[in-house]
Amino acid sequence: MGKKRRDKKGRNGKSQPQSARKKAMIRSLKPLLWAFTAWFILNAILHLPGIKEPFNAAFVSFTTHAAHWFGKALFIPVEMNSVPFLSVNGFNMQVIMECTAYTFYLFAILLVVFARWPLRHKFSSLGIILAGIFIINNLRFISMGYLGSYRPELFDLVHDIVWNVLFGFMVFGLWAWREVTANRNSPQPDTNKQPLPASKQG
């Protein structure tokens, strides 16, 4: 009888840390689920008539000018005659909404908003992630221009598949890194502390 009790107690002792880990994992994934939900809703709103056209025009203009001046700052042969047309190393490209990475910008913002991070960590993480997307997207334009000038047959494949996959991994990787940093810097509860005995009632 005593042995059975001890075995049961041992099993419960092992299952408690596992249960705590599962709860912690579910808790850490909740912000992702909320961000996905909000992202779909926000995308639907941005596609409404009266919102879609001015938003698209503004974001395409911003992206075209950003890629142009980013290339100029790196002394790369980038030309922009008018929005939304770019030329990199003599290869002409038209910037469309899908090239702006706006979905990644929106998703990154929502990830940070719903993350359970301290406010200061949210601001710094938002700046890091948005800057990462901005730099990588501009490098994408430059690399695609050079690819198009030398291997135009690979342009669509790399543009439509390779870069989208890389962007997805990059955004998730940056979020995961900031999540780990936030958890590492937050105070952890002392699990080794024994609970105080209940006081006797007179």
N, C-alpha and C positions, 0 to 999 in steps of 0.2 A: 504493500500500500504506500509506504514511505517512498519507495523507489519510483512508483508511478507518478507520485506527486512531484518528485524532483525532476523526472523526465518531462512532465508537462510544463513545469516551471522553466526548464531549460529551453524547451521549444518556444514558449512565449517570449522568453528573453531574446531569442534569435529573431523572432518574427517582428518584434517591436521596432528595431532599427530599420528593417526592410520596409515596414509600413511607413515609417517616418520618411524614408528616402523616396518612396512612391508619392507620398503627399507633397514633398518638396518639389519633385519633378513636375507634378500636375500644376502646382502653384506657379512654377517658373514658366510653364507653357501657356498659362491663361492669357498673359499679355499678348502673346503671338496670335491667339485665337481672336481676341478683341481687335487687334490691329488688322487682321485679315478681314473681319466683318466690316469694320469702319472703312477700310480701303475700298471694298466693293461698293459700299453705299456712296462714298465720296466720288468714285469713278462714275457711278450712274448719274450723280448730280452734275458732274462736269461735262456730261454728254447731252444735257438738256438743251433744247433750242434756246438761243439767247445767251447761253453761258459758254457753249462749246466754241463758237467762232472767235469771240474776243480772247478767250483763254488760250486757244491754240495759237492764234496770231502772236500774242504776247510772248508765249513760251518759245515759239520757233524763232522769233526775233532775238530774244535773249540768248538762245543756244547758238545761233549763227554768229552773233557778235562775239560771244565768249570764245568760240572755237577760233575765230579769226584773230582776236587779240592774244589768245593763248599761244597760237602758232607764231605770231609775230614776236612775242616775248622770247620764244625759243629759237628765233632766227630761222624759221622753217618757211619755205615758199608757199604761203597761204594767201589767197586773194579772195576778196568778197566784193563783187560788183554791186549787188543788191540782195536784200533778204528775199528768198531763202537760199541763195546760190553761193556755194563755196568752191574754190579750186585749190587742191593740194598737189604740189609737184606736177602741175599741168593737168590733173585729173579732175573733171567737173563733177560736182555732187549737188543734189538738191536736198536741203534739210526738211524733213517732214516731221510730224508730231511724234512718230514712233522713234525718231532719232534723238529726241530731247531727253530721254531717260526720266520723263516726268513721273511715270508710275513708280520708279525707284525712289525719287525724291519724296513723293507722297507717302510711300510705305515706310521709308526711314523715319519720317516725322512722326507717323502714327506709332511706330515701334517704340520710339522714345517717349511719346506722350503716355502710353499705356504701361510702360516699364515701371516696376516697383523700385525705382532708384531715388536716392536723395536728389533734391532739386539742383544742387550745384553739379552733381554728376550728370544729370539730364542735359544741362546746358552745354557742358564740355563735350559730352558724347554726341549731341546733335551737331555741334560744330565740326567734330572730327568726321562723322559719317557723311554729312552733306559735302564737306570739302573733298572727301574721298570720291564721292560720286561725281562731283564737278571735274576733278582732275582726270579721273579715268575716262569720263565721257569725252573730254577734249582730246585725250590721247587716242581714243577710239577713232575720232574723225581724222586725225593725222595718220594713224596707221592704215585706216581704210583708204585714204587718198594715195598713199604709197603702194598699197596692195593693188588698187585699181589701175595705177599707172604701169605696174609691172606684170600683174597677173589678174586681168579683169575678169577672167572666167571663174575666179574664186570669190569674187566680191560678194555675191548674194549669199553664198553658203556661210562665209565668215560673219557677214553682217547680221543675217537673220537668226543664226543658230549659235555660233561660237560665242559671240559677244554677249548675247542675252543670257546664256548659261553662266558665263564668267561674271556678269553683273549680279545675277541672283546669288551666286556663291559669295561674292565680295560683300554684298549688303548683309547677308546672314552672318558671315564671318566677323564683320565689324560689330554687329549687334552682340554676337556671342562673346567676343572679346570684352566689350564694355559690360556685359552681364557678369562675366567672371570677375572683372575688376571691381564691380560694385559689391558683389558677394564677399570678395576678399577683404574689402575695406570696411564692411559693415560688422558691427560687434556680433559675435556668435554666442548663443546661449551655452552655459556650462552644463553639459549633459551628465557630468560625473557627480554633480551635486546630489546628495541624498535628500529626499523630502523630509521636512521637519515632522516629528510625530505629532499626531492630533492631541490637543490638550484634553485632559479628562474633565468631564462635567461633574460638578459637585452634586 
